[in-house]
Amino acid sequence: MNTKEIDETHDFWNRVADDWDTQVGDQGDSNRILNSDPVLWKFAGDVSGLNVLDAGCGTGYLSRKLLSRGATVIGVDFSEKMIDVARSKGSDIDFRVDSCCSLATIDDGSLDMVISNYVLMDIPDLDGTMSAFNRVLREGGVAIVIFSHPCFPQGGATHSNDRTISQYNWSFPYFKRQKRIDPPWGHFTSEFIWFHRPLSDYWKAFNLSGFDVVDLEEPRITEDRYHLAENERKLNNSLNRPYSIAFKLRKKLKTS
């Protein structure tokens, strides 16, 4: 485990906690609302009465939605400032400062479900994180992981004026795991730290840590949500751009 990368990532998310809260608010940003949240809820199903971990909860928008659907929720993030914001908005939720790489505050086999929503690409230690997710789930428990699509780097994409043609430009080797730094975007003033891995590395990490893949989706807007797009550009983007990828995983049962 690269402690320097962990420290750099921790400091970054502490710096942007308030900006991140502006970005996702209480409902999530447009990508989540239009594209990936419907997939998340389809994979999760009825969470009422379940013990659910929001792993990498940030400022807690998803934790609050899980609570409203009847789940007992623990939200963890290694950014103290993220957790401070989350606690200010959700006093009925058990928010904890903890790293997804270890989940040191979570007991073995104590959870029914782990949800990691746009987190895995921001974590230096993918293998450790998936092992921690597996450890805290009961046998047969479910993990839902959604992350930026590693095959289509949005930061390097160019688009035609009419938005009908997109080109994804690689300035680094696709098959090499590496830390990446993107320039600030939107209202953010800090560069973004993230970690590129080829898609096959994610699959191998899921399998190695003891999960079966039971569902897979590349989220995109469905017709019943067209009206939620703020403008034609966002609708076209949601119809045509592969922003993310979603996996539903199940902890393998022990064999006697």
Phi and psi restraints in degrees (value plus and minus 20) as a CYANA .aco file:
   2 ASN   PHI    -108.0   -68.0
   2 ASN   PSI      82.7   122.7
   3 THR   PHI     -87.4   -47.4
   3 THR   PSI     -50.0   -10.0
   4 LYS   PHI     -83.1   -43.1
   4 LYS   PSI     -64.6   -24.6
   5 GLU   PHI     -84.8   -44.8
   5 GLU   PSI     -58.8   -18.8
   6 ILE   PHI     -83.1   -43.1
   6 ILE   PSI     -65.1   -25.1
   7 ASP   PHI     -83.7   -43.7
   7 ASP   PSI     -62.4   -22.4
   8 GLU   PHI     -82.3   -42.3
   8 GLU   PSI     -62.9   -22.9
   9 THR   PHI     -87.5   -47.5
   9 THR   PSI     -62.2   -22.2
  10 HIS   PHI     -79.0   -39.0
  10 HIS   PSI     -67.0   -27.0
  11 ASP   PHI     -84.2   -44.2
  11 ASP   PSI     -59.0   -19.0
  12 PHE   PHI     -80.1   -40.1
  12 PHE   PSI     -69.4   -29.4
  13 TRP   PHI     -89.8   -49.8
  13 TRP   PSI     -48.8    -8.8
  14 ASN   PHI     -86.0   -46.0
  14 ASN   PSI     -58.1   -18.1
  15 ARG   PHI     -84.9   -44.9
  15 ARG   PSI     -56.4   -16.4
  16 VAL   PHI    -123.7   -83.7
  16 VAL   PSI      -6.5    33.5
  17 ALA   PHI     -76.6   -36.6
  17 ALA   PSI     -67.1   -27.1
  18 ASP   PHI     -86.9   -46.9
  18 ASP   PSI     -60.7   -20.7
  19 ASP   PHI     -83.5   -43.5
  19 ASP   PSI     -57.9   -17.9
  20 TRP   PHI     -85.8   -45.8
  20 TRP   PSI     -58.5   -18.5
  21 ASP   PHI     -82.3   -42.3
  21 ASP   PSI     -58.3   -18.3
  22 THR   PHI     -83.7   -43.7
  22 THR   PSI     -59.2   -19.2
  23 GLN   PHI     -85.2   -45.2
  23 GLN   PSI     -68.1   -28.1
  24 VAL   PHI    -118.6   -78.6
  24 VAL   PSI     -46.3    -6.3
  25 GLY   PHI      34.6    74.6
  25 GLY   PSI    -161.2  -121.2
  26 ASP   PHI    -118.9   -78.9
  26 ASP   PSI     -30.9     9.1
  27 GLN   PHI    -136.8   -96.8
  27 GLN   PSI     -29.1    10.9
  28 GLY   PHI      73.8   113.8
  28 GLY   PSI     141.4   181.4
  29 ASP   PHI     -99.4   -59.4
  29 ASP   PSI     159.3   199.3
  30 SER   PHI     -84.6   -44.6
  30 SER   PSI     -55.2   -15.2
  31 ASN   PHI     -81.6   -41.6
  31 ASN   PSI     -63.6   -23.6
  32 ARG   PHI     -85.2   -45.2
  32 ARG   PSI     -67.5   -27.5
  33 ILE   PHI     -82.9   -42.9
  33 ILE   PSI     -65.9   -25.9
  34 LEU   PHI    -101.3   -61.3
  34 LEU   PSI     -55.5   -15.5
  35 ASN   PHI    -136.0   -96.0
  35 ASN   PSI     -79.3   -39.3
  36 SER   PHI    -114.2   -74.2
  36 SER   PSI     -49.6    -9.6
  37 ASP   PHI     -80.5   -40.5
  37 ASP   PSI     -60.3   -20.3
  38 PRO   PHI     -79.4   -39.4
  38 PRO   PSI     -56.4   -16.4
  39 VAL   PHI     -88.1   -48.1
  39 VAL   PSI     -62.8   -22.8
  40 LEU   PHI     -75.4   -35.4
  40 LEU   PSI     -67.9   -27.9
  41 TRP   PHI     -91.8   -51.8
  41 TRP   PSI     -50.6   -10.6
  42 LYS   PHI     -85.3   -45.3
  42 LYS   PSI     -64.4   -24.4
  43 PHE   PHI     -86.1   -46.1
  43 PHE   PSI     -58.3   -18.3
  44 ALA   PHI     -94.2   -54.2
  44 ALA   PSI     -57.0   -17.0
  45 GLY   PHI      47.9    87.9
  45 GLY   PSI    -170.3  -130.3
  46 ASP   PHI     -97.9   -57.9
  46 ASP   PSI      93.6   133.6
  47 VAL   PHI    -117.2   -77.2
  47 VAL   PSI     -19.3    20.7
  48 SER   PHI     -77.9   -37.9
  48 SER   PSI     107.5   147.5
  49 GLY   PHI      63.6   103.6
  49 GLY   PSI     -23.0    17.0
  50 LEU   PHI    -109.7   -69.7
  50 LEU   PSI     130.7   170.7
  51 ASN   PHI    -109.8   -69.8
  51 ASN   PSI      93.5   133.5
  52 VAL   PHI    -143.1  -103.1
  52 VAL   PSI     115.8   155.8
  53 LEU   PHI    -123.9   -83.9
  53 LEU   PSI     105.2   145.2
  54 ASP   PHI    -113.9   -73.9
  54 ASP   PSI      77.9   117.9
  55 ALA   PHI    -110.4   -70.4
  55 ALA   PSI      93.3   133.3
  56 GLY   PHI      62.1   102.1
  56 GLY   PSI      31.9    71.9
  57 CYS   PHI     -93.1   -53.1
  57 CYS   PSI     -34.6     5.4
  58 GLY   PHI      38.8    78.8
  58 GLY   PSI    -150.8  -110.8
  59 THR   PHI    -109.5   -69.5
  59 THR   PSI     -12.4    27.6
  60 GLY   PHI      73.2   113.2
  60 GLY   PSI      -5.7    34.3
  61 TYR   PHI     -81.8   -41.8
  61 TYR   PSI     -62.4   -22.4
  62 LEU   PHI     -91.9   -51.9
  62 LEU   PSI     -57.1   -17.1
  63 SER   PHI     -76.3   -36.3
  63 SER   PSI     -63.3   -23.3
  64 ARG   PHI     -87.1   -47.1
  64 ARG   PSI     -56.0   -16.0
  65 LYS   PHI     -88.2   -48.2
  65 LYS   PSI     -58.4   -18.4
  66 LEU   PHI     -83.4   -43.4
  66 LEU   PSI     -62.7   -22.7
  67 LEU   PHI     -80.5   -40.5
  67 LEU   PSI     -61.7   -21.7
  68 SER   PHI     -86.2   -46.2
  68 SER   PSI     -39.9     0.1
  69 ARG   PHI    -116.5   -76.5
  69 ARG   PSI     -10.3    29.7
  70 GLY   PHI      76.1   116.1
  70 GLY   PSI     -13.9    26.1
  71 ALA   PHI    -100.8   -60.8
  71 ALA   PSI     134.1   174.1
  72 THR   PHI    -111.8   -71.8
  72 THR   PSI     100.6   140.6
  73 VAL   PHI    -137.4   -97.4
  73 VAL   PSI     114.2   154.2
  74 ILE   PHI    -134.3   -94.3
  74 ILE   PSI     110.6   150.6
  75 GLY   PHI    -135.6   -95.6
  75 GLY   PSI     106.5   146.5
  76 VAL   PHI    -143.0  -103.0
  76 VAL   PSI     124.6   164.6
  77 ASP   PHI    -173.5  -133.5
  77 ASP   PSI     125.5   165.5
  78 PHE   PHI    -104.5   -64.5
  78 PHE   PSI     -23.9    16.1
  79 SER   PHI    -109.5   -69.5
  79 SER   PSI      94.9   134.9
  80 GLU   PHI     -80.6   -40.6
  80 GLU   PSI     -57.6   -17.6
  81 LYS   PHI     -90.9   -50.9
  81 LYS   PSI     -55.3   -15.3
  82 MET   PHI     -80.9   -40.9
  82 MET   PSI     -66.1   -26.1
  83 ILE   PHI     -85.6   -45.6
  83 ILE   PSI     -56.3   -16.3
  84 ASP   PHI     -78.4   -38.4
  84 ASP   PSI     -65.2   -25.2
  85 VAL   PHI     -85.5   -45.5
  85 VAL   PSI     -64.6   -24.6
  86 ALA   PHI     -79.8   -39.8
  86 ALA   PSI     -64.7   -24.7
  87 ARG   PHI     -84.1   -44.1
  87 ARG   PSI     -52.1   -12.1
  88 SER   PHI     -88.9   -48.9
  88 SER   PSI     -36.5     3.5
  89 LYS   PHI    -131.4   -91.4
  89 LYS   PSI     -33.6     6.4
  90 GLY   PHI    -164.0  -124.0
  90 GLY   PSI      56.3    96.3
  91 SER   PHI     -89.8   -49.8
  91 SER   PSI     -37.0     3.0
  92 ASP   PHI    -110.1   -70.1
  92 ASP   PSI     -13.8    26.2
  93 ILE   PHI    -133.9   -93.9
  93 ILE   PSI     120.7   160.7
  94 ASP   PHI    -103.2   -63.2
  94 ASP   PSI      67.9   107.9
  95 PHE   PHI    -109.8   -69.8
  95 PHE   PSI     113.4   153.4
  96 ARG   PHI    -153.1  -113.1
  96 ARG   PSI     123.6   163.6
  97 VAL   PHI    -101.6   -61.6
  97 VAL   PSI      93.3   133.3
  98 ASP   PHI    -180.8  -140.8
  98 ASP   PSI     133.2   173.2
  99 SER   PHI    -114.6   -74.6
  99 SER   PSI     114.7   154.7
 100 CYS   PHI     -82.0   -42.0
 100 CYS   PSI     -42.8    -2.8
 101 CYS   PHI     -88.3   -48.3
 101 CYS   PSI     -40.6    -0.6
 102 SER   PHI    -152.5  -112.5
 102 SER   PSI     -52.6   -12.6
 103 LEU   PHI      28.4    68.4
 103 LEU   PSI      32.6    72.6
 104 ALA   PHI     -84.8   -44.8
 104 ALA   PSI     -43.4    -3.4
 105 THR   PHI    -109.9   -69.9
 105 THR   PSI     -19.9    20.1
 106 ILE   PHI    -128.4   -88.4
 106 ILE   PSI     110.4   150.4
 107 ASP   PHI     -93.7   -53.7
 107 ASP   PSI     132.1   172.1
 108 ASP   PHI     -78.6   -38.6
 108 ASP   PSI     117.3   157.3
 109 GLY   PHI      40.5    80.5
 109 GLY   PSI       5.5    45.5
 110 SER   PHI    -117.2   -77.2
 110 SER   PSI     -24.1    15.9
 111 LEU   PHI    -142.2  -102.2
 111 LEU   PSI     129.8   169.8
 112 ASP   PHI    -108.7   -68.7
 112 ASP   PSI     -48.8    -8.8
 113 MET   PHI    -172.1  -132.1
 113 MET   PSI     121.4   161.4
 114 VAL   PHI    -139.7   -99.7
 114 VAL   PSI     110.6   150.6
 115 ILE   PHI    -138.9   -98.9
 115 ILE   PSI     108.0   148.0
 116 SER   PHI    -144.6  -104.6
 116 SER   PSI      84.4   124.4
 117 ASN   PHI    -128.0   -88.0
 117 ASN   PSI      83.8   123.8
 118 TYR   PHI      37.7    77.7
 118 TYR   PSI      35.8    75.8
 119 VAL   PHI    -147.6  -107.6
 119 VAL   PSI     -61.4   -21.4
 120 LEU   PHI     -78.1   -38.1
 120 LEU   PSI     -52.5   -12.5
 121 MET   PHI     -95.1   -55.1
 121 MET   PSI     -30.1     9.9
 122 ASP   PHI    -121.5   -81.5
 122 ASP   PSI     -18.3    21.7
 123 ILE   PHI    -125.8   -85.8
 123 ILE   PSI     109.0   149.0
 124 PRO   PHI     -85.6   -45.6
 124 PRO   PSI     -54.1   -14.1
 125 ASP   PHI    -131.7   -91.7
 125 ASP   PSI      67.0   107.0
 126 LEU   PHI     -86.6   -46.6
 126 LEU   PSI     -65.7   -25.7
 127 ASP   PHI     -84.1   -44.1
 127 ASP   PSI     -63.2   -23.2
 128 GLY   PHI     -83.6   -43.6
 128 GLY   PSI     -57.8   -17.8
 129 THR   PHI     -85.1   -45.1
 129 THR   PSI     -66.5   -26.5
 130 MET   PHI     -86.4   -46.4
 130 MET   PSI     -55.0   -15.0
 131 SER   PHI     -84.7   -44.7
 131 SER   PSI     -59.6   -19.6
 132 ALA   PHI     -85.2   -45.2
 132 ALA   PSI     -62.3   -22.3
 133 PHE   PHI     -78.2   -38.2
 133 PHE   PSI     -64.1   -24.1
 134 ASN   PHI     -85.1   -45.1
 134 ASN   PSI     -62.3   -22.3
 135 ARG   PHI     -80.3   -40.3
 135 ARG   PSI     -61.7   -21.7
 136 VAL   PHI    -102.1   -62.1
 136 VAL   PSI     -30.2     9.8
 137 LEU   PHI    -107.4   -67.4
 137 LEU   PSI     125.7   165.7
 138 ARG   PHI     -88.4   -48.4
 138 ARG   PSI     144.8   184.8
 139 GLU   PHI     -79.1   -39.1
 139 GLU   PSI     112.3   152.3
 140 GLY   PHI      60.9   100.9
 140 GLY   PSI     -20.3    19.7
 141 GLY   PHI     -85.9   -45.9
 141 GLY   PSI     142.9   182.9
 142 VAL   PHI    -134.6   -94.6
 142 VAL   PSI     118.1   158.1
 143 ALA   PHI    -137.8   -97.8
 143 ALA   PSI     112.9   152.9
 144 ILE   PHI    -135.4   -95.4
 144 ILE   PSI      99.2   139.2
 145 VAL   PHI    -143.9  -103.9
 145 VAL   PSI     106.1   146.1
 146 ILE   PHI    -144.3  -104.3
 146 ILE   PSI     112.5   152.5
 147 PHE   PHI    -171.1  -131.1
 147 PHE   PSI     143.0   183.0
 148 SER   PHI     -78.4   -38.4
 148 SER   PSI     116.8   156.8
 149 HIS   PHI     -86.5   -46.5
 149 HIS   PSI      95.9   135.9
 150 PRO   PHI     -90.4   -50.4
 150 PRO   PSI     -35.7     4.3
 151 CYS   PHI    -103.0   -63.0
 151 CYS   PSI     -34.6     5.4
 152 PHE   PHI    -153.8  -113.8
 152 PHE   PSI      63.9   103.9
 153 PRO   PHI     -90.1   -50.1
 153 PRO   PSI      88.7   128.7
 154 GLN   PHI     -84.4   -44.4
 154 GLN   PSI     -52.1   -12.1
 155 GLY   PHI     -85.2   -45.2
 155 GLY   PSI     -43.2    -3.2
 156 GLY   PHI    -125.4   -85.4
 156 GLY   PSI      -7.6    32.4
 157 ALA   PHI    -106.5   -66.5
 157 ALA   PSI     127.9   167.9
 158 THR   PHI    -143.7  -103.7
 158 THR   PSI     131.0   171.0
 159 HIS   PHI    -155.9  -115.9
 159 HIS   PSI     123.7   163.7
 160 SER   PHI     -88.0   -48.0
 160 SER   PSI     141.3   181.3
 161 ASN   PHI     -78.3   -38.3
 161 ASN   PSI     -54.6   -14.6
 162 ASP   PHI    -109.7   -69.7
 162 ASP   PSI     -14.8    25.2
 163 ARG   PHI      45.8    85.8
 163 ARG   PSI      -4.8    35.2
 164 THR   PHI    -110.4   -70.4
 164 THR   PSI     -37.8     2.2
 165 ILE   PHI    -143.2  -103.2
 165 ILE   PSI     107.8   147.8
 166 SER   PHI    -142.1  -102.1
 166 SER   PSI     121.2   161.2
 167 GLN   PHI    -145.9  -105.9
 167 GLN   PSI     112.6   152.6
 168 TYR   PHI    -127.7   -87.7
 168 TYR   PSI      99.7   139.7
 169 ASN   PHI    -127.9   -87.9
 169 ASN   PSI     106.6   146.6
 170 TRP   PHI    -120.6   -80.6
 170 TRP   PSI     101.6   141.6
 171 SER   PHI    -126.4   -86.4
 171 SER   PSI      -8.5    31.5
 172 PHE   PHI    -172.0  -132.0
 172 PHE   PSI     141.5   181.5
 173 PRO   PHI     -89.2   -49.2
 173 PRO   PSI     105.2   145.2
 174 TYR   PHI     -80.1   -40.1
 174 TYR   PSI     -58.2   -18.2
 175 PHE   PHI    -105.4   -65.4
 175 PHE   PSI     -17.3    22.7
 176 LYS   PHI    -121.2   -81.2
 176 LYS   PSI     101.2   141.2
 177 ARG   PHI     -83.9   -43.9
 177 ARG   PSI     113.6   153.6
 178 GLN   PHI    -185.7  -145.7
 178 GLN   PSI     134.4   174.4
 179 LYS   PHI     -95.0   -55.0
 179 LYS   PSI     118.6   158.6
 180 ARG   PHI    -144.1  -104.1
 180 ARG   PSI     130.8   170.8
 181 ILE   PHI    -147.5  -107.5
 181 ILE   PSI      99.0   139.0
 182 ASP   PHI    -122.2   -82.2
 182 ASP   PSI     130.6   170.6
 183 PRO   PHI     -87.6   -47.6
 183 PRO   PSI     139.8   179.8
 184 PRO   PHI     -77.2   -37.2
 184 PRO   PSI     130.8   170.8
 185 TRP   PHI    -158.8  -118.8
 185 TRP   PSI     138.7   178.7
 186 GLY   PHI      37.0    77.0
 186 GLY   PSI    -151.1  -111.1
 187 HIS   PHI    -111.0   -71.0
 187 HIS   PSI     -16.3    23.7
 188 PHE   PHI     -97.8   -57.8
 188 PHE   PSI     125.7   165.7
 189 THR   PHI    -132.1   -92.1
 189 THR   PSI     -28.5    11.5
 190 SER   PHI    -122.1   -82.1
 190 SER   PSI     127.2   167.2
 191 GLU   PHI     -85.2   -45.2
 191 GLU   PSI     129.4   169.4
 192 PHE   PHI    -117.8   -77.8
 192 PHE   PSI     108.5   148.5
 193 ILE   PHI    -117.0   -77.0
 193 ILE   PSI     110.7   150.7
 194 TRP   PHI    -169.6  -129.6
 194 TRP   PSI     155.1   195.1
 195 PHE   PHI    -149.6  -109.6
 195 PHE   PSI      97.0   137.0
 196 HIS   PHI    -105.4   -65.4
 196 HIS   PSI     116.2   156.2
 197 ARG   PHI    -162.3  -122.3
 197 ARG   PSI     123.6   163.6
 198 PRO   PHI     -84.8   -44.8
 198 PRO   PSI     134.9   174.9
 199 LEU   PHI     -78.1   -38.1
 199 LEU   PSI     -56.0   -16.0
 200 SER   PHI     -83.3   -43.3
 200 SER   PSI     -48.6    -8.6
 201 ASP   PHI     -87.0   -47.0
 201 ASP   PSI     -56.3   -16.3
 202 TYR   PHI     -83.9   -43.9
 202 TYR   PSI     -67.0   -27.0
 203 TRP   PHI     -78.9   -38.9
 203 TRP   PSI     -64.1   -24.1
 204 LYS   PHI     -84.4   -44.4
 204 LYS   PSI     -58.6   -18.6
 205 ALA   PHI     -85.3   -45.3
 205 ALA   PSI     -59.2   -19.2
 206 PHE   PHI     -81.5   -41.5
 206 PHE   PSI     -67.9   -27.9
 207 ASN   PHI     -87.2   -47.2
 207 ASN   PSI     -64.4   -24.4
 208 LEU   PHI     -82.4   -42.4
 208 LEU   PSI     -53.9   -13.9
 209 SER   PHI    -103.8   -63.8
 209 SER   PSI     -23.9    16.1
 210 GLY   PHI      83.2   123.2
 210 GLY   PSI      10.2    50.2
 211 PHE   PHI    -134.1   -94.1
 211 PHE   PSI     127.2   167.2
 212 ASP   PHI    -119.7   -79.7
 212 ASP   PSI     119.7   159.7
 213 VAL   PHI    -105.2   -65.2
 213 VAL   PSI      99.3   139.3
 214 VAL   PHI    -129.8   -89.8
 214 VAL   PSI     -33.1     6.9
 215 ASP   PHI    -180.7  -140.7
 215 ASP   PSI     134.6   174.6
 216 LEU   PHI    -168.8  -128.8
 216 LEU   PSI     115.9   155.9
 217 GLU   PHI    -167.4  -127.4
 217 GLU   PSI     125.1   165.1
 218 GLU   PHI    -125.5   -85.5
 218 GLU   PSI      78.0   118.0
 219 PRO   PHI     -80.1   -40.1
 219 PRO   PSI     118.4   158.4
 220 ARG   PHI    -171.4  -131.4
 220 ARG   PSI     139.2   179.2
 221 ILE   PHI     -84.6   -44.6
 221 ILE   PSI     122.6   162.6
 222 THR   PHI    -127.3   -87.3
 222 THR   PSI     140.2   180.2
 223 GLU   PHI     -77.4   -37.4
 223 GLU   PSI     -53.6   -13.6
 224 ASP   PHI     -88.9   -48.9
 224 ASP   PSI     -28.7    11.3
 225 ARG   PHI    -133.8   -93.8
 225 ARG   PSI     -15.7    24.3
 226 TYR   PHI     -73.4   -33.4
 226 TYR   PSI     -58.5   -18.5
 227 HIS   PHI     -88.4   -48.4
 227 HIS   PSI     -34.0     6.0
 228 LEU   PHI    -103.4   -63.4
 228 LEU   PSI     -35.0     5.0
 229 ALA   PHI     -88.5   -48.5
 229 ALA   PSI     112.8   152.8
 230 GLU   PHI     -89.0   -49.0
 230 GLU   PSI     -47.6    -7.6
 231 ASN   PHI    -178.4  -138.4
 231 ASN   PSI     155.0   195.0
 232 GLU   PHI     -83.7   -43.7
 232 GLU   PSI     -55.4   -15.4
 233 ARG   PHI     -82.4   -42.4
 233 ARG   PSI     -66.1   -26.1
 234 LYS   PHI     -88.2   -48.2
 234 LYS   PSI     -53.9   -13.9
 235 LEU   PHI     -84.3   -44.3
 235 LEU   PSI     -67.6   -27.6
 236 ASN   PHI     -82.7   -42.7
 236 ASN   PSI     -60.2   -20.2
 237 ASN   PHI     -81.1   -41.1
 237 ASN   PSI     -63.5   -23.5
 238 SER   PHI     -90.0   -50.0
 238 SER   PSI     -46.9    -6.9
 239 LEU   PHI     -97.7   -57.7
 239 LEU   PSI     -48.8    -8.8
 240 ASN   PHI    -140.3  -100.3
 240 ASN   PSI     -37.5     2.5
 241 ARG   PHI    -123.3   -83.3
 241 ARG   PSI     111.8   151.8
 242 PRO   PHI    -105.8   -65.8
 242 PRO   PSI      62.5   102.5
 243 TYR   PHI     -89.4   -49.4
 243 TYR   PSI     -57.9   -17.9
 244 SER   PHI    -166.5  -126.5
 244 SER   PSI     154.0   194.0
 245 ILE   PHI    -159.0  -119.0
 245 ILE   PSI     123.0   163.0
 246 ALA   PHI    -147.0  -107.0
 246 ALA   PSI     114.3   154.3
 247 PHE   PHI    -142.1  -102.1
 247 PHE   PSI     119.5   159.5
 248 LYS   PHI    -127.0   -87.0
 248 LYS   PSI     102.7   142.7
 249 LEU   PHI    -137.4   -97.4
 249 LEU   PSI     130.9   170.9
 250 ARG   PHI    -147.7  -107.7
 250 ARG   PSI     112.9   152.9
 251 LYS   PHI     -84.3   -44.3
 251 LYS   PSI     108.0   148.0
 252 LYS   PHI     -84.2   -44.2
 252 LYS   PSI     122.2   162.2
 253 LEU   PHI     -96.1   -56.1
 253 LEU   PSI     124.5   164.5
 254 LYS   PHI     -89.6   -49.6
 254 LYS   PSI     119.4   159.4
 255 THR   PHI    -123.4   -83.4
 255 THR   PSI     116.3   156.3
